[in-house]
Amino acid sequence: MTLGTALHEIMQKFVSKQAPHQTATCEIAADNGWALKIACDLTGLPGLCIRSLSDGDAPLLQVFGTKLGPVSKDLFCPYPWHEPNALPGAFQEAVRKTTARVDASYVIESAHHGVIGHFFLWKAGGNPHSRPYQIEVPELGVAIADDCQGRGLGGLSVRILQAVARDLRADAIELTTAFGNQAGWNTYRQCGFEYLGDINTPLGVDVTAALAGGVAAASYRVERQMAYVIREENRERVLSYLAEKRKTAPA
């Protein structure tokens, strides 16, 4: 199945669930996960656009941060929210890694609400930390603006990332989620993610890079490590790699 076909099926299910009495046409351009764009009109979310992060989008991520309250920022912390002077550089680096095809990163926009979502697969272009196990395991992150939560956009983002990971021939997807994030836990379980164990997660930085000693984290939090296995023939390698991450995480 091509990425475009997979995304078409995902959007059909999303529209039928969110607007069962509405006829909506979605336009999808997705030759690959690096240049993806989905446009769709829905009641309550007109001009919905899901697209790859691109040059010039760093200020957009800054705006998105203003739409996350303290709780949301605490649960979604790939960026140093509590270091305002460091944020512009962190957003610029996110854009750079996306355009360089290191990370597959996306935003969700609406005609009425502006930017309302941000989600990504870190190391979608190749994970040097999982490669010694002869597997590719990118890391997932999803956040939806506070006033747009509860509309199924989080689950939609996860499904899109799963389709992108398959298209990029990843073996699995990893994520960590805080114990207080019950909504996220429910979404990930519904999307087929398995709970593997608890891991001490660095906050505000690239998780795997921090665990490998490549970057320094100011704080850590014990979270639930989860995985979605794509290539079942490599399941044992995936589980071994992720178990080793739990072992090497700082106590």
C-alpha positions in Angstrom: 0.0 0.0 0.0 1.4 3.4 -1.0 1.6 6.2 1.6 -1.1 8.2 -0.3 -3.5 5.3 -0.2 -2.9 4.7 3.5 -3.4 8.4 4.3 -6.6 8.4 2.2 -8.0 5.5 4.3 -7.0 7.2 7.6 -8.7 10.4 6.6 -11.8 8.7 5.5 -12.2 7.0 8.9 -11.4 10.3 10.7 -14.0 12.2 8.7 -16.7 9.5 9.1 -16.2 9.6 12.8 -15.9 13.3 13.4 -18.5 14.4 10.9 -20.7 11.4 10.0 -23.4 13.5 8.3 -21.0 15.6 6.3 -19.5 14.9 2.9 -15.9 16.1 3.0 -13.3 15.7 0.3 -9.7 15.5 1.4 -6.9 16.4 -1.0 -3.7 14.5 -0.3 -0.2 15.1 -1.7 2.3 12.6 -0.3 4.9 11.1 -2.6 6.8 10.5 0.6 6.7 11.4 4.3 9.1 14.3 3.8 6.7 16.3 1.7 3.2 15.6 2.9 0.1 17.8 2.7 -3.5 17.0 3.5 -6.3 19.5 3.0 -9.8 18.9 4.2 -12.9 21.0 5.2 -14.9 19.9 8.2 -17.6 21.6 10.3 -15.8 23.2 13.2 -12.5 22.8 11.5 -12.7 24.5 8.1 -9.6 24.8 6.1 -7.9 21.9 7.9 -4.4 21.5 6.7 -1.8 18.9 7.8 1.6 19.4 6.3 5.3 18.9 6.7 7.3 21.5 8.6 9.2 23.7 6.1 11.6 26.5 6.0 10.3 29.6 7.8 8.1 27.6 10.2 10.1 28.3 13.4 7.9 31.3 14.3 4.9 29.1 13.8 6.2 26.7 16.4 6.6 29.6 18.7 3.0 30.6 18.2 1.9 27.0 18.8 3.7 27.0 22.1 1.4 29.9 23.3 -1.6 27.6 22.7 -0.3 25.0 25.2 -1.1 25.6 28.8 1.2 24.5 31.7 -0.2 21.0 31.9 0.2 20.4 28.1 3.7 21.8 28.1 4.6 19.5 31.0 3.3 16.5 29.1 4.8 17.5 25.7 8.3 18.7 26.3 10.7 18.2 23.3 11.5 21.9 23.6 12.9 23.9 26.5 9.6 25.7 27.4 11.1 27.1 30.6 14.1 28.7 28.8 12.6 31.4 26.6 16.0 32.5 25.3 16.7 28.9 24.1 13.3 28.4 22.4 13.9 30.2 19.1 17.1 28.2 18.5 15.3 24.9 19.4 12.5 25.7 16.9 15.1 26.6 14.2 16.8 23.3 14.8 13.5 21.4 14.5 13.0 23.0 11.1 16.5 22.3 10.1 16.3 18.6 11.0 13.0 18.3 9.1 14.3 19.9 5.9 17.5 17.8 6.2 15.3 14.6 6.4 16.6 13.7 9.8 13.2 14.1 11.5 9.7 13.8 9.9 7.8 16.7 11.6 4.4 18.2 10.9 2.0 20.9 11.8 -1.8 21.0 11.8 -3.5 24.3 10.8 -7.1 25.5 10.6 -8.6 28.5 8.8 -10.3 29.7 12.0 -7.7 28.6 14.7 -4.3 28.9 12.9 -1.7 26.3 14.0 -3.4 23.8 16.3 -1.1 20.7 16.3 2.5 19.6 16.0 3.7 16.0 15.7 6.8 14.2 14.7 9.0 11.1 14.3 12.4 11.9 15.6 15.2 10.2 13.6 12.8 9.0 10.9 15.7 9.4 8.4 17.8 6.9 10.4 18.4 6.3 14.1 22.1 5.8 14.8 21.3 4.5 18.3 19.0 1.6 17.0 21.2 0.7 14.0 23.7 -1.4 16.0 20.7 -3.7 16.5 20.1 -3.7 12.7 16.7 -1.9 13.1 15.3 1.5 12.6 13.2 2.8 15.5 12.1 6.5 15.3 10.5 8.3 18.3 7.0 9.7 18.3 5.7 13.0 19.8 2.3 14.6 19.5 0.6 17.7 20.9 -2.7 19.4 20.2 -3.6 23.0 21.2 -5.6 23.1 24.4 -8.7 24.5 22.9 -8.8 21.9 20.1 -8.3 18.7 22.2 -11.0 16.1 22.3 -11.6 16.2 18.5 -9.7 13.2 17.5 -6.7 15.1 16.2 -4.2 13.4 18.5 -5.3 9.9 17.3 -5.2 11.1 13.7 -1.7 12.4 14.2 -0.6 9.0 15.6 -2.2 7.2 12.6 -0.4 9.4 10.1 2.9 8.9 11.8 2.4 5.1 11.7 1.7 5.3 8.0 4.8 7.5 7.5 7.0 5.1 9.5 5.8 2.1 7.4 6.5 4.0 4.2 10.1 4.8 5.5 10.5 1.0 6.3 10.9 1.6 10.1 10.9 -1.6 12.2 9.0 0.0 15.1 8.0 3.3 16.7 8.9 4.3 20.3 7.4 6.8 22.6 7.3 7.6 26.3 4.3 9.1 28.1 3.9 10.6 31.5 1.8 8.7 34.1 -0.5 11.7 34.3 -1.3 11.6 30.6 -4.3 9.3 30.6 -5.7 10.7 27.4 -2.5 10.0 25.6 -2.2 6.5 27.1 -5.7 5.7 25.8 -4.9 7.0 22.4 -1.6 5.1 22.1 -3.2 1.8 23.3 -6.1 2.3 20.8 -3.5 2.7 18.0 -1.7 -0.5 18.9 1.2 0.6 21.1 2.4 -1.8 23.7 3.6 -0.9 27.2 7.1 -2.2 27.8 8.2 -0.8 31.1 9.2 2.4 32.9 12.1 4.6 31.8 13.7 7.7 33.3 13.1 10.2 30.5 15.2 13.4 29.9 12.9 16.5 29.4 13.3 19.3 26.9 15.8 17.5 24.7 16.2 14.7 22.2 15.5 11.7 24.5 17.8 9.1 22.8 20.6 11.6 22.3 20.5 12.5 26.0 20.4 8.8 27.1 23.5 8.2 24.9 25.3 11.2 26.5 25.1 13.4 23.4 23.2 16.2 25.0 22.6 17.3 28.6 19.1 17.4 30.2 18.3 19.6 33.1 15.6 17.3 34.4 14.2 13.8 34.1 10.9 12.1 34.8 9.9 8.5 35.1 7.5 7.7 32.2 5.9 4.7 30.5 7.9 3.4 27.5 5.7 2.2 24.7 6.3 0.7 21.2 4.4 -0.1 18.0 6.1 -2.9 16.2 5.8 -2.7 12.4 8.0 -5.5 11.2 7.1 -8.5 13.4 10.1 -10.5 12.1 12.4 -8.0 13.9 10.3 -7.9 17.1 13.0 -9.4 19.3 15.6 -6.9 18.1 13.2 -4.1 18.8 12.5 -5.3 22.3 16.1 -5.8 23.1 17.1 -2.3 21.9 14.3 -0.7 24.0 15.1 -2.8 27.0 18.7 -1.7 26.9 17.5 1.9 26.8 15.6 1.3 30.1 18.7 -0.2 31.6 21.0 2.6 30.7 18.7 5.5 31.6 19.9 7.5 34.7 18.3 6.3 37.9 
